[in-house]
Amino acid sequence: MEHTTSINTIARHISESRRILFITGAGISADSGLPTYRGLGGMYNDNLTEDGIPVEQALAAKMLKIDPSVSWKYLMRIEESCRHATFNRAHEVIALLEQHKPDTWVLTQNIDGFHRQAGSHNLVEIHGRYTDLRCMDCDFKQSVENYAHFTDFPPRCPQCHEGILRPGVVLYGETLPMGDIVTIQHQLRLGFDMVITIGTSNQFPYITEPVLQVKRRGGVTVEINPQPTVLSDVVDHFLPLGAAEAMERIWRAVEPTLGG
């Protein structure tokens, strides 16, 4: 079967590793039926939204303040896509590996919450979660399952009745949460035996640097992505497959070596 040699080699490295870092992007959720977003809104690729502006502008922090109805139009569409989907085998396998190897960590760009739903605990959701809401005017915070219960648009704060709610995600123009950066930097200082990127374009320093750092320290580096990226010629193993297929095949190869 195609790629069998690479899969067996990757599985052997997983079996021999104690600390493993998975870095995941939108491609890992593609098999769940979600669009492979460019950032928060890649469903539009290089096209303008129906409002005649780039999606980066529609989903920018500045737009949320100036005209929240525009931002919320596209936030609602993203939420609806997530609401009607669930985690897939790739998320499950990563969570299973954590059960056998407790020092397995996940750094994800995704806001869909699928890693958490699948059972991952050592999880850094660097772009946040769409289900965490907070008021832009007061200290109200709330976690919700979905946005289906909203009766006004954009949704207003039930506490102060004036402020607009916003999701706890990193919008365009905002910085990454310092707490998450500190967490992943601490784990990187502890060191990883192996890093595996799955379904990410690897365009951002906070994604590429962990891979390069693990490689510099002699760890094994793997990329799983249907299309090559800037890291494909850098990593030790590049596997041009979809996330669910790749992780299922890797799991079948590694499971017999894990024991009870």
N, C-alpha and C positions, 0 to 999 in steps of 0.2 A: 504494500500500500504506500502511496506517495507520502513523503515526509516521515516515514516510520523511523528511519535512523535518527533524525533530529529529535523526534518525540521521545524515543528511548533514551537518548543522551540527556535531554532536558529532565526527564523523569529521574534518571540516575542522580543528577545534580540536586534535584529537589530532595530525594531520599537522603543524600549525604549532608544536606544543609540543615542548620538549626534555626538560623534567623533569615527569613525571606521577606522581601518587600515586593508587593504587587502595586503597580501604578496603573490606574485605569482611567480611560476616557470614554467618550460617547459610544465608541465602537463596541464596548462590552455589552451595552444595552440594546444594540441594533437587533440582536436575536430575540429581544423582548418586544420588538415592534416599534421602538422609539426611533425617531429621526436621529441621524448622527449630526447633532447640533454643532454649528460653528460657535463655540462659546455657549451662550444661552440660547442662540436662535439660528443655528446653522441650517434649519429647514429651508431657509431662503437662499442659501448658498451665496452667490454674488448679486442676487437680484434685490431690488427695493421692495419694501413692504407695500401693502395696499394703501398705506398712508403717504407713499411717495418718498420715504426716508429709509436709510439703511437700518437693518434690525439692530445694529449696535447703538444707533441713536435712539430708537424706540425703547430699548431696554437699558438705557443709561440712567445713572442716578440723577443726573441733571433733568432728564425728561420726567422722571417720577415726581420730582418737585414742581416742575413747571406745569405739566399736564399729565397727572397720574392716570387719567382715563386711557391715554395712548399706551403707556407702559403696561397697564393692567389688561388691556386687550390681548397682548401677546403673552403675558404671564399666565392668563387663564387658559390659553391654548396649550402652552407647555404643560400646565398642571393637568389638563384634561387628557393629554397623551399619556402622562405618567399614571393617572388614575385608572385607566383602562388597560394597563399592562402590569407585569410583575417580573420578578427576577428570573433569570434563566440558569441553565446548567453551569455556565462559567462562574456566576456568582456563587452557586452552591458548592462547586469544587473548591474555590478559595476558602469558603467557610469550613469545609470539611478538612482542608489542610491545616487550618488554624486549630482544629480540635486535636489533631495529631502532633502539631508543632506549634505550641502556644506562643512562640515568638514570631509568628507570621503577622505581618502588618499590611494594611491597605491604605494607600494614598489615592484618593479618587477626585477627579474633576467633576463628577456627576452630582446633580442635585436630586436625583430620583429616589434616593433612599434604598435602592435595591440591595446593596451590600448588607445593610443593617437588617433588612427583611430576611435575607438569606441566612443570617446568623453570624456575620463577622462582628467582632467586638473591638479588636485593635484597629480602629478605623479613623482616618483623618479625612473628613469631607471638606476639602479645602475651599470649595465654592459654596458651602452651606447646604441647607435643606429647604425646599420650597414649603414644607409643612410647618416650619417654624415662623410664626408671624409676630410682628411687633408694631406698635403705634409710632408714627413719625413725630408725634407731638407730646406724648406722655410716656409713662413707664410701663404701659400695658404690654404683656407678652402672652402668647398662647400657641400651643401646638395643636394642629388639626390633622385629621385624616385626609381631607380634601377640601376643595373650595365650593363644593356643590351646595352648601348651605347658605352661601352669601345671597342676600336679598337686595343689596344695593351695589352699585357699581360706579366708581371703584369702592371697595368695602371701607366703611368707617369704623372707627374704634368704638367698641361697646362700653368702654369705660369713660372716656372724656367726650364722646359723641361728636368731636370736632376733627380729630386727626384722622389721616388716612393710614390704613394698615399697609404694611409692606412685608414681603417674604424675607426670611433670613438667608438670602443668597447674595453673592457678590455680583453686583451689577457692573456694567461697563463704566469705567472711570473711578471705581472704588478699589481700595487696596485689599490684599488678602488678610484674613484675620490673624493677628499676631499670635494668639494662643495656639492656633494650628501650626503656624510656622515654627514656633518654639518646640512643639511636640515632635514634629518630624525631624527637626535639626538634632534634637536630643537622641532620637532613635538612630539617626545616621552616625552620630558620634559613637554610639555603642557598637555600630558596625553591622553590616549585613553580609551574609555569605553569598546571597543571590538576590538579584532584582529582576523582575519580569514586568515589562510594560505591555498592556493589552488595550488595543483599540483607541490609542491616542495619537494625535499627529505629532506629538513631541516638539511643539513649537515654542514652548515657554521654558525659561530658565529653571523654574521651580520643578519642572518635570525632567529636563535633561540633566541638570546638575546631580541629582541623586544617582542617576545611572552612571554618569562619568565618575562620580566619587567612589561608588562601589567597584567599578572597573579598575580605578587607580589603586585601590587597596587589595586587588587580587581576587575580588569576588566574580561570580559568574553573572553575565548579563544576557538577557533574552528579550526579544521583541516579538509579539504576536500581533499581526495586523495584515489585512488583505493586501494593502498597498505599502510600498517602501516609504520610509520617512527619513528625516535627517540623521536618525540614529541607526538606520538599518545596516550601514557599512561599518558602524562602530561596535555594535554589540557582538558577543560571541556567537549567538545563535539567532537567526531571523527566521520566523515561521510564518509564511504568507497564508494564513488561514483565518476564518472567522473565529470569534472568541469561544462560542459554545462548542463548536466542533473540536477546536484545539484543546480546550481544557478537559473535555470528556475523554479524548484520546490520551492525554497526559495522565489523567486520573486512572484510567485502566492500566497504564503501564506502571504507575507508582504505587497504587493501592496494595498490591501483594507484598511490597517491601516495608509497609508501615507497621505491620503487626496489629494486635488487638486494638 
